[in-house]
Amino acid sequence: MNQNTGEKKILWYSLAFMAFSAVWGFGNVINGFSEYGGLKAIVSWIIIFGIYFVPYALMVGELGSAFQNAGGGVSSWIYETIGPRMAYYAGWTYWVVHMPYISQKPSSAVIAASWAIFQDSRASSMNTFLLQAICLVIFLFALDLSGRGVNLLKRLSTLAGSAMFAMSMLFVLMTITAPLITDGAFLEIHWSLENFMPSFDVSFFMGLSILVFAVGGCEKISPYVNKMKDPAREFSKGMIALASMVAVTAVLGTIALGMMFDSNNIPKDLMTNGAYYAFAKLGEYYHVGNLFVIAYALTNLIGQFSVMVLSIDAPLRILLESADQDYIPRSLMKKNERGAYVNGQKLIGVIVTVLIVVPAFGIKDVDALVRWLVKVNSVCMPLRYLWVFAAYIALKKGGERFTAVYRFVKSRGVGMAFGVWCFVFTAFACLTGIYSDDAFQLILNIVTPFVLVGLGFIMPVIAKRERERR
């Protein structure tokens, strides 16, 4: 306990577990297995952890330590290191990249509901217009609930998230131990270098955005750096523990999937139905039928819907409550009696409706649609990480002007080099992730991030005209 405040201090292993549940998920293992040749994903994960995730997490620690009283997260760091205009653009980017993320949630909920009811992959054969029409109805319902400030969904989101995390860990543990205690039909894994080493070709680099997207988001733990018992010594220990936990889970999860699916013949619908196939096989091993499938599907259904509602509300609040009023139109600040930003939510409604409806005109297969949603999110979401690295470069450039209890590296030059490396790597992953063999998807991949980020340049112009009319 802290003798002065009575506040209980966080130990390094507690921080590691907190960060783990915030950063990692079972879907990341499925996506990596699907995109990186099954078992060959293991080496890909290890590389991304070593050259990107560890320095990223440690930089976040120094930023959180330097700006411990900054409540706006990344935008606050940019405000302190660069200035208010860039802070607005950082806040806008953080908010707007959630639009493709929100548009992905209804289809995930529909697929989960289908598995919960029918326990099969019939959702993959749906007409995409019908699927997206259902998704639009679900989204509009979630948008209405968000405006009503439904607290029950927030509690359900926490519960579903914890249950999803527990089921993911349970899957890995039960699959790895299944050969010892069950008579299941497992695929034999050939432990050779050729079987695990990826081909470092064009497709490897074109898929980097999915790996970057998977390991991002650890800036969420920055507020806890200065609440540690000894930040200067224990934060790095916690982050190394986090990286080790994520790496072990990724490796064991990939091996578990390799025991179920042939790495040389990966199902085309693995991103759509892979998690359900995996839990179905687990149920076969332990002779419990579809129990695990139904449990996972219901958990995922609740989780996807509640996260959608929270993603409509929380990022919007962060944007509007932390941004300088010179850059935000006054009309977006309008609230209803429950404190929801009604015009901001209308803007979300327009953007997400377009993102739900337009893809159905050119993507006629549900599995292709699901894969595109993952891909476009992997291009858009990491754009917010660029601001983390920009803030860190500015922090190190500022030298003694900023003080921090914890420092990733003491050298200004080395620190800036790490920041530049992660910035360039993230930008490269986003740019290469845009490519697609399908012309329609390629156009969407180009237009979506540029239009979403570009809208942020319009808002200050509208705000200026509003001020001039007063």
C-alpha positions, -999 to 999 in steps of 0.1 A, spaced: 0 0 0 11 36 -6 15 51 29 5 86 17 -26 78 -3 -36 44 9 -38 34 -28 -29 -2 -36 0 -3 -61 -1 -25 -92 26 -52 -95 42 -61 -128 24 -94 -132 -10 -78 -125 -3 -52 -152 7 -80 -176 -26 -98 -171 -46 -66 -174 -29 -57 -207 -32 -93 -220 -70 -93 -218 -71 -59 -235 -47 -67 -264 -52 -103 -273 -81 -125 -285 -87 -159 -301 -98 -143 -334 -62 -131 -338 -50 -167 -338 -76 -177 -364 -68 -148 -387 -30 -155 -385 -35 -192 -392 -58 -183 -422 -35 -157 -437 0 -171 -430 -2 -207 -441 -14 -224 -409 16 -235 -388 38 -211 -406 21 -183 -388 41 -192 -357 74 -177 -370 54 -146 -383 40 -140 -348 74 -143 -332 89 -119 -356 62 -93 -351 64 -96 -313 102 -91 -313 106 -62 -338 73 -43 -332 51 -53 -302 78 -51 -275 92 -16 -284 56 -4 -290 45 -14 -256 76 0 -239 71 34 -257 35 35 -245 49 30 -209 71 61 -212 44 82 -227 20 72 -200 46 79 -173 54 113 -188 18 125 -191 2 107 -161 -24 134 -156 -35 136 -193 -70 122 -196 -74 121 -233 -49 93 -241 -31 96 -274 -47 130 -283 -35 144 -249 1 131 -257 0 149 -290 -14 180 -274 15 182 -249 42 173 -274 31 189 -307 1 211 -302 -37 214 -303 -43 211 -340 -24 179 -343 -41 167 -311 -75 172 -328 -63 151 -358 -51 124 -335 -85 124 -317 -103 124 -350 -82 94 -363 -88 75 -331 -125 80 -335 -131 76 -372 -111 43 -376 -138 28 -354 -164 32 -382 -152 1 -402 -149 -17 -368 -185 -9 -359 -196 -20 -394 -180 -54 -389 -198 -62 -356 -234 -68 -370 -222 -95 -395 -202 -112 -367 -233 -112 -345 -255 -127 -373 -229 -155 -379 -227 -161 -341 -266 -163 -339 -267 -187 -368 -242 -210 -351 -260 -208 -318 -293 -218 -334 -283 -242 -362 -247 -252 -352 -236 -252 -388 -220 -228 -414 -252 -219 -433 -245 -182 -428 -217 -185 -454 -243 -193 -481 -265 -163 -474 -271 -137 -500 -248 -107 -491 -276 -82 -497 -298 -101 -472 -270 -103 -447 -261 -66 -450 -298 -57 -447 -300 -76 -415 -268 -60 -404 -282 -26 -411 -312 -33 -389 -290 -45 -361 -267 -15 -363 -296 10 -363 -310 -8 -332 -276 -6 -315 -274 31 -325 -307 38 -308 -297 19 -277 -264 39 -275 -284 71 -275 -305 58 -246 -274 52 -225 -281 15 -217 -258 5 -188 -268 -31 -189 -250 -36 -222 -218 -22 -206 -220 -48 -179 -228 -75 -204 -198 -64 -225 -174 -68 -195 -190 -102 -187 -189 -114 -223 -153 -102 -228 -142 -121 -197 -161 -152 -208 -146 -150 -243 -111 -147 -229 -117 -177 -206 -130 -198 -235 -101 -189 -257 -76 -200 -230 -98 -231 -224 -97 -240 -260 -59 -239 -262 -55 -259 -230 -81 -285 -238 -68 -290 -274 -32 -293 -264 -40 -319 -237 -67 -337 -257 -43 -363 -273 -33 -374 -238 -68 -379 -225 -91 -385 -254 -94 -407 -285 -100 -379 -309 -88 -379 -346 -59 -354 -347 -37 -344 -376 -1 -353 -372 22 -323 -370 56 -327 -388 81 -308 -367 104 -297 -395 118 -263 -404 101 -264 -438 67 -269 -421 70 -238 -399 91 -213 -420 70 -189 -439 79 -178 -474 90 -142 -472 74 -133 -505 50 -105 -516 20 -121 -499 39 -122 -466 44 -84 -466 9 -78 -480 -6 -94 -449 15 -75 -423 -14 -52 -415 -33 -82 -400 -4 -89 -376 0 -52 -367 -38 -49 -361 -37 -80 -339 -10 -67 -315 -20 -31 -313 -40 -12 -287 -17 -15 -256 -19 23 -252 -51 15 -232 -29 5 -203 -9 38 -202 -29 53 -173 -16 25 -150 21 31 -154 25 55 -125 2 34 -104 28 7 -102 49 0 -72 82 7 -90 75 19 -126 111 25 -135 120 -11 -129 87 -31 -131 69 -17 -162 94 -32 -186 92 -64 -167 54 -64 -171 56 -57 -208 81 -84 -214 58 -108 -195 29 -96 -216 48 -102 -249 58 -137 -236 22 -145 -227 9 -133 -260 36 -152 -279 30 -184 -260 -8 -181 -266 -2 -174 -303 22 -204 -307 1 -229 -287 -31 -216 -303 -16 -221 -338 -4 -256 -329 -39 -264 -315 -54 -253 -348 -27 -273 -367 -39 -304 -349 -74 -297 -364 -68 -282 -398 -44 -291 -425 -20 -262 -430 -17 -271 -467 -55 -271 -472 -69 -244 -450 -107 -240 -453 -116 -209 -473 -142 -199 -448 -118 -201 -418 -121 -164 -410 -159 -168 -410 -164 -201 -393 -130 -212 -380 -136 -206 -343 -169 -225 -345 -153 -254 -364 -126 -255 -338 -150 -257 -309 -171 -283 -327 -140 -305 -331 -132 -299 -294 -167 -311 -286 -161 -342 -306 -129 -350 -288 -146 -347 -254 -179 -363 -265 -201 -334 -255 -216 -327 -289 -221 -290 -297 -220 -278 -262 -188 -257 -267 -201 -244 -301 -233 -231 -285 -215 -216 -255 -189 -198 -277 -216 -186 -302 -238 -172 -275 -208 -155 -258 -197 -141 -291 -232 -129 -300 -235 -109 -267 -200 -97 -269 -202 -85 -305 -235 -66 -300 -224 -49 -267 -190 -40 -281 -208 -24 -310 -229 -2 -287 -199 8 -267 -178 15 -298 -206 39 -309 -205 58 -276 -171 57 -260 -148 69 -289 -172 97 -297 -171 109 -261 -133 108 -262 -132 129 -294 -158 155 -284 -148 159 -247 -110 162 -253 -108 181 -286 -102 218 -288 -135 236 -297 -118 255 -325 -117 223 -345 -151 207 -337 -184 221 -351 -206 233 -323 -235 213 -337 -217 181 -329 -217 190 -292 -255 188 -289 -266 163 -262 -299 147 -254 -314 143 -219 -293 112 -213 -260 129 -221 -256 112 -255 -242 133 -284 -271 130 -307 -256 148 -338 -224 129 -334 -243 97 -334 -262 107 -365 -229 112 -382 -219 77 -371 -252 64 -385 -245 79 -419 -209 67 -421 -215 32 -409 -247 28 -430 -226 35 -461 -199 10 -449 -225 -17 -445 -245 -11 -477 -219 -3 -503 -198 -36 -500 -228 -57 -508 -229 -43 -543 -196 -57 -553 -189 -86 -528 -213 -114 -535 -199 -140 -511 -202 -139 -473 -168 -155 -467 -152 -129 -490 -171 -101 -472 -159 -113 -438 -124 -115 -450 -127 -80 -465 -140 -66 -433 -110 -80 -414 -87 -66 -440 -101 -31 -442 -100 -30 -404 -64 -41 -404 -57 -11 -427 -77 15 -409 -73 7 -372 -35 8 -371 -36 44 -384 -43 55 -348 -11 38 -337 8 62 -359 0 90 -335 14 70 -306 48 68 -324 45 105 -335 40 115 -298 69 93 -287 93 109 -314 82 144 -302 87 133 -265 122 122 -271 129 152 -293 118 174 -264 145 160 -242 145 173 -206 113 194 -212 94 162 -204 100 141 -173 90 105 -168 95 80 -139 98 52 -164 119 55 -196 121 29 -224 155 42 -234 174 72 -219 191 82 -252 172 108 -272 186 96 -305 180 59 -298 144 67 -286 136 87 -317 150 59 -339 127 34 -322 98 57 -327 106 63 -364 110 25 -369 76 17 -355 60 46 -373 74 35 -407 66 -1 -401 30 7 -392 26 29 -422 42 3 -445 18 -24 -431 -12 -2 -437 -2 7 -473 6 -28 -483 -25 -41 -466 -46 -20 -491 -38 -43 -520 -64 -68 -532 -67 -90 -564 -103 -80 -566 -107 -46 -582 -139 -36 -562 -123 -45 -529 -91 -27 -539 -111 5 -545 -129 1 -512 -95 -4 -494 -82 28 -509 -112 50 -506 -123 39 -470 -92 51 -450 -86 82 -472 -122 94 -470 -126 87 -433 -94 105 -423 -100 132 -449 -134 141 -433 -113 153 -403 -100 182 -424 -135 194 -431 -146 197 -395 -123 226 -386 -135 245 -416 -172 240 -405 -162 250 -370 -146 282 -383 -176 292 -404 -199 286 -373 -177 310 -353 -178 336 -380 -216 335 -381 -220 341 -344 
